[in-house]
Amino acid sequence: PAADPARFRVGPPPATVPQPVPQPAAAFRQLPPGARVVFLGDQMTDRETHILLANQALGTLPGRPLLLNGGECLPLFFTNAHVEAALLPLRPTHAIVEFGSEAASYELPSTPEAFRAGVGRLLDRLAAEKITAIVELGHPLGRNRPPADHERLDEYNRHLRTLAAARNLRVIDPAPRFRAAEETGATLLTPNGRSPTFVGCQLLAATVLEGLGYPNLAVPSHVKGEMLPGAVRDWQVRIVPGGERLTTETAAALRPGDGWRAVSIPMPPDPLQRRMADQSHFAPSRERLRGFATGLPVPAGGSVYAVGSVDSPRERPACVNVGGSLRAVWLNGEKVFEHPELWNGWHAGKDRVPVKLVAGRNHLVVEAGNHFFLSVTDAADWALPFPSPE
C-alpha cells in the first residue's frame, strides 16, 4: 500500500517555498555521462531523503549521474580500512562531501581547526583515489541553537570554502535557499534546530542538483517508496527479549515454530506512523516500502532472529547488502557479516558483503535490533535505482 506523501511534509506545502531565479545551464557544468557520485557525510546523509529526491528529479535523463549513498561510512577520523571496505568497492568517480551543520552542533564538537584538518585529509585521500570531490557547505542552523553553534558553523563553512578553493573544487551552498524559504514562514528544521524537515530536504536536493550541473530541475513533492532490488521478502521472525547473541552453532540450530511469526516485505504501513507528521525526515513507512522490516516489537536490550531464503538457478557470486540495526548474517550456515564496531549508518546497503550462492535454495539467518534490511544482488556497487515513471 502506498504511503501518504503529505505525512512526510512539515510546514507550508512545497509550492509555497520560493525557488531561486532560474540559472543558465551553461553556468553549471554537468558531470561526465555515467559519473558515479557517492555521498559522504553524517546522519543527514545516512537518512538520504534529499538524495532520494535528487535521484527522483534526475529520472531517466540521458547521461545522468548514478547516485550512491555512503552515509556515515567515512567519518573524518577514517582509517585505510574504512576507505578500502566502504568506499572503493562502490567505484565512485565523484564524492559530495556534506559535513558541517551536524558536526557544528554536536555536544562535544570538533574545534574549527580540527574540522579543517579532518576534511582536508578526506579531500586529499579522495584526490589520491582519483575521486573528484564536490564540497557542500553546512545549511543554516535554527535560532534555538546556542550562539556558539552558529559561530562554529560559520567557521566550518569558511574552512570548507578555503579547502575547496585550494583544490579548485565545486562548492554548493544551501544557505540562499534556506534564507529565502525562512522568510515565507516555512518550517525547514525540526525542533532540534539542525535536522532538516521534508521541506528542508527539498531545498538540499535542489542544492545537490545544482552541484551536479542540473540547476533548474523541479524537485519532487514526495519520495517514491519503491522496493530496492534483491530485497528478501519472506521472513520468519522471533523476538528475543534478553538479546542473547547468536553463534554459528545456535544460528544453525534455529527452527521456526511456536513463538515465531511470518513477516512479508513490504510490511504494511504502521497505523500510528500514518497519523504522525515526519518531524525528522526519517520515514519508517517509506523505508518499509523500500524493503525494510521496521517497528518490530523488540524490548530494550532485546534482539530479533529472522530466518529466510533466496533461490538461485546456479552456483554464482553475489552480494549481501544490509541496513538498519542488523547485527549479523549467516548464509548456508556460514557467518558472512558482523556489524563493525564503528557505527556506519542505517541506510540500505551501508554494508555490502561478497558471497557465493549455491544452486537452489540458500538459507539465511539474521540477528538484528527492531529493524533490518537485507537484499541479495549480483554486484556490490549498485547505485540508487532509476525511479519508475509516475
N, C-alpha and C positions, 0 to 999 in steps of 0.2 A: 504494500500500500504506500501511496505517495505521502511524503511529509508535507505539512502545511508551510509553504515558503514564508508566509507572513510571520510565523513564530520565530524566525531567525532574524528579526529586524527589531532594533531598539531606536526610538526617536522617530522623527518625521520620515515618511516614505522616501526612498532614494530619489524620486523625481523632484523633490524639493531641494536637493543638495545641489548648489551651483557647480557647474563644470568650468574648468579653465577655458580660456579662449582657444579655439582650435589652432593648432600649430602646423606650420608647413611640414609635410612629411620629410622633406629633404633635410630638415634640421635635426632629424633623429635617424641616424644610420642604423638600418636593420642588421641584425646578426646574420652571418652566412647561413644559407639554407641548410637545414638539418642540424643546426647547432644544438648541443646538449647542455642545458642550463641547470645546474644544481643550486638549490637554495641552502645557505648555511646561516644559522642564527641561534635563537633561543626558543623559549616556549611559544611565542607567536608564530615562528616558523614551523615548529612542530605541529601546531594545530592547523595550519595550512589553509585556512579559509580564503585568504587573499590569493594564495597560489592557485587554488581550485577555480576561483573567479577569473583570474587571468587566463588560465588554461581554457576555460569555457569561452571567454571572449575571443581567443585566438581561433577557436573552432577548427575548421579544416582548411585554413588559409594555406595556399601553396607556399612551400618553403618555410613554414612556421617553425620556430624552435621547439624542441622537445623539452618539457619541464620535468625535473626530478627533485624530490624533496629530501634533503639531507638532514632536515630538522636540527636536532641538538647533537648530531653525531660528531661534530668537530668543534669542541669548546676552545676558548682562547688559550687554554693551557694544554693543547693537544700534544700527543706523542706521535712518533713514527708509526706505532701500531694503529692509532686512530686513522691515520691517513691511508695506510695500506689496507685496513679491513673495511672501512666505511666509505671512503671517498673514491679511491682509484678504481674499484670494481664497477662504479657507475659510468666510467669513461666520459666525464664531463669535458666539454670544451670551454665552458664559461661557468662562473660562480657568482651569484648575487649574495653579497655579504651584508647581512642585516642585523648587526648588533648595535645596541645603543640605548633605546628607551628603557628596556627592562633592566639592562645592566646598570644604568644610572640610578635606578630606584630600588636596587637590592637593599636588604637590611644591612649588609656589610659589603658595600660596593668597592670596586677597584678604584684606586686613585686615577685621575686623568692620565698621568704618566704611565702607570701600569697598563691601562686600557690601550694607550697608543702603542706600547711595546708589544702587547698581545696581538692586536690587529695587524701591526706591521709584520710580525713574524708569520702570521697566517697569509698575508698578501705575498710575502716573499716565497713561502712554500708553494702557494698556488702557481706563482710565476715559474718556479723551478720545475713544476709538473706540466708546464705549458698550458695552464688553465687561466684564461683571462678573467679577471675579477671585475665586477660592477659593484660600486660601493653605494649602499643605501643609507642615508642619514636616519637617525632616530626620529620618530614622529613626536610632536609636542605632547607633553605630559599634562595631566589635569591640574586645575587650580588648587585642588585639595592636597596635592603633593607638597612636601616641605620645600621651602625656597632652595635649600641645598641641592635637592634633586634636580631642579631646573637649571641651576648653575652648573652642576656636574654634566648634565646632558649637553648644555651649550659648549662646554669644554670638550666633551667627547666628539660632538659634531665638528668642532673646529679641527680637532686632530684628524678626524676622518677625511675632511677636505684636504688637509695638508698631505696626508699619506697618499691620497688618490692623485693629487697634483704632481707629487714627486714621481709617480709611476705612470702618469698620463692615462689614468683610468676614468671611465664614465662615473659620474656622481648623479644620483637621483634623490630628490628631496620631497618628502610628503608634506612638509610644513605649509606651503602655499594652499594646497587643497584643504588641509585641516583648518587653517585660519579662516578661509572663505566660508567653509561649512559652519564653523562655530558661530559666525555672525547671523546665521539663519535660525540658531537655536537647536540645531541638530545635536543629538547625543552621540558623540564619537568614541567615548571611552566608558568603560564600566566603572562602578563605584570605587575600584582601587586606584583609578586615576592613571593607569598605564596600559591596560589591555584594551584593544580596540573592540567596539561593538561591531555588529554586522555592517553598519553604515561606514564605520571607520575602516573595516576591512575592504569595503568597496573603494575607498579612497586610496588605500595602499595598493590594491590591484591596479588602479589607474596609474599610480606611480611606477609600478613594476612594468606595465606595458610600455610606458614611455621609455624606460631604461632599455627595453628590448627593441626599441625602434618603432613602436606602434602607438603614437601619442593620442590618436583620436578614435580608438576603438571604444564602442559602448560597453560598459561593464554590466554584466547581468544583474537582475534584481533578486536572484536566488541561486543557490548551488544545487545542481542536479545530484541526486543521490543514486548514482549508478553503481552496480556491482563491479568490483575490481576483478581483473582476470584471474582465473585459477582459484578463487576463494572456495575453500572446502565448505560444503553447505549442510551436511548432516552430521550431528554430533550426539553422543550420549554423555550426559553431564552428571557429575556427583559433587555436591557441596561438602567440604570437609571443614567443620568449624575449628578444629585445632590447628590447621595449617601444617599438618605433618608433610614433610618433603618426601617426594617420591625418589626411589633409587631405581637403577636399571632393573633390579630383580622385582621390586614391588610394582613397577610400571608394567613389566611383562605379565605379572600375575593378575592384573585388573580384568574383571569380567563384569560388564554391565548387567544389572539385575535390579532387585529391590533397592529403593533409595536412589536410583538413577532416573533421569528424565531426558526425553528427547528434546533437542534444540535444533530447529531448522533455520538456516540462513537464506534470505534475510528475516530477522526477527521482526515481528510486528511492532510498530511504534508504541512506546510506553504511554499509557493514558495520561499519567501525571505530566510527563515531559511535553506532551502535545498541548497542555494548558499553560505552559510556562514560557515566557519570553527567554530567548537565549542571551543572558547578560554577559557571557564571557566569550562569545563566538565559538564556544566548544559545544558541538551539537551531537549528542549521543544518538538521537533519532536519525540524523543524517548518516552517521557512521554505521548504524545498523543497516541502512540501505546499501552501503558500500561493502558489507561483508563482515562487520564486527559482531561479535556476541557481547552485548553490554547489559548492565543492570542486573547481573547475576547476583542473587541474594547471599553473598559471601560475608559473614560477620568479620569484624576487625580481627586481623591476625589469621584469618582462615584462608582456604585455598579452594580452587575448583579443579577437579580432574575431568578431562574430556577425552573421549575415545572416538575416532573417526577413521576414514579410509579414503584412498584415492586410487582409481584404477588406471592402469597403463597398458596399452596394447603390446608393449615390448619392453625389454630392459633398455633403460636410457638415462642419460644425465638430466637433472632437473635442478630446481632451486626452491627451497622452502623459505617463504617470506613471512615475517611475524610482525605483530604490532600489539598495542595495548599493554596490559600488565602480564604478558605471557612470560613465564619463568624458565620453562624447559620443554623440549620436544624430543620424543623418541620416534624413530621411523623403523619399522620392522625389527623392533627390539633393540636398536642401537640409538644411543643418545646423540643427537645431531646438533642440539642447541642448548645452551645455558645462558641466561641473561648475564651480560657483563657487569662487573661491579660498578662501573661508572654509568649513571643513567644517561641513555642516549635517545630518549624520546618515546613518543606514544604512537606516532603515525604508522600507517600500513607500510611495511617494507623498511622499517627502521633497522632491521637486521635481515640479511639475505644470505642463506646458507646453501652452498652447493651440495647436492646429494645424488644418489643413484637409485632410481626406481627399478623394481623387478617387474617382470611381465605378470599381469594380473592384478590382484588386489594388494595394495600396500597399506599396512596397519600404522595408524598414528595415535600417539598418546601425548596429551598436553597437560601441563600443570600451569595454572595462572592465578591471578587475583580475580577481581569481579568483572573483568572484560578482557577479550583477546581477539586477535585476528590471525588467521593463517591461510595462506594461499600457496599453491604449487604451480610454478611457471617453468617454461623451457629455459629462460635466461634470468640472470641476476640483475641485469641492468635496465629493466623496464622503466619507461617514463610514465607519467600520468597519461592514461588513455585519452584519445580524442573523444570529446563529448558527442553523443549522438544528436541528430537534428531534433529541434523541438517538435 
